[in-house]
Amino acid sequence: MDNRVTTMNKDFELTNGVRIPSVGFGTWQTPDGETAIEAVQCAIRAGYRHIDTAAVYGNEQGVGEGIARSGIAREEIFVTSKVWNTERGYDTTLRAFHRTLADLCLDYLDLYLIHWPATEHRFADWRQINADTWRAMETLYNEGKIRAIGVSNFLPHHLEALLDRATVKPMVNQIEFHPGFMQRECTDFCRANGILVEAWSPLGTGRMLTNETLKGIAARYGKSVARLCIRWALQHGVLPLPKSVTPERIRENLDVFGFEISDTDMQTIDRMAYCGGSGLDPDEIDF
Ligand code: A2P
C-alpha cells in the first residue's frame, strides 16, 4: 500500500482494499438545515465524492439530505460519521450507529470512527471502554453495515492499547493535522501500522491562512494558502478534510492535483514551529 499522492491519483487505499477519495469534505461547525444541505450539494457538484460528518456535529440530517438531493448514486459517495463520547460501550455504540444511519437516511456507512478515545484522566478502565466500543465497530463491520472502521484523536498509546485487544485493526485515524501541528509521532505510528491518517482542520480552522511563511511559499506557486495546506497534507500521504460553506472556497479546496510542492518547501513547512493548534489534547479534554 503506497499512499503517496502524485499530481494524478485521487484515491487512497485502506488496508482492506477499500478506496477512499483523497480529499474529503469536512462539515464540523456547518449548521444543520439549509446550510448543510446546500454546502454538501455544492461540494458534490464541485466533484467531492467523500463527505465527513459526526453525530455530535448535529448536521447528519442536512448532510444526508444534501447527498440525496445531489443526484449522484449513493455508491459513488464515500460517507463517514463518528460515534460520540457519551455513547461509548458495546450496546450504546450499536444504537448510536443505527441513529446515525437513520438521520443520514442511509442503509450503510463507508467509514465509522470512534470520535475520541476514553482516556486515563477520566476513566480508570479506559482501555476496556475503548475495547468495548471497538467490539461494536467490529460487529457492524463484520455484518457489512460499514465498509471500513477506524478511530479519531487516538494517540499512539491509545492505539497500542486498542491494537492489543482488536480483532480487526483500525484502518483510519482522524487527527488534527496542519502546518505548525503535524503530530509526527502519531503519523509515524499510524504509517507503521497501516493506518491511514486523516487531517481534521487542515487549515487550522482558518488560522493558517494568515501565516506569513505559508503566504510567502503559496505566492511563489501562485496558489492560495488553503490550497498549499491541502496539497502539503496530501504529499505527506495524509487525507485532508477541509471545511467550508462558501461555494468558491469549496471548489478551490479540491483544486489541488495540478501542482507539486518541492521537497525544499515541504521541509520548510514541516519545520515550522508549533502554531495554530486547537489546544484539544485527547488526554486532557473534558468532554
Ligand atoms: P467558511 O466555511 O466560512 O468558508 P478547516 O478546514 O481547517 O477547519 O478550516 C475551515 C475554516 O476555513 C472555515 O472558517 C472556512 O470558512 C475557512 N475556509 C475554508 N476554505 C477556505 C479557503 N479556500 N479560503 C479561505 N478560507 C477558507
Residues whose N, C-alpha, C, O or C-beta is under 5 A from the ligand:
A	BS01	A2P	S201 P202 L203 G204 T205 G206 A226 L241 P242 K243 S244 V245 T246 R249 E252
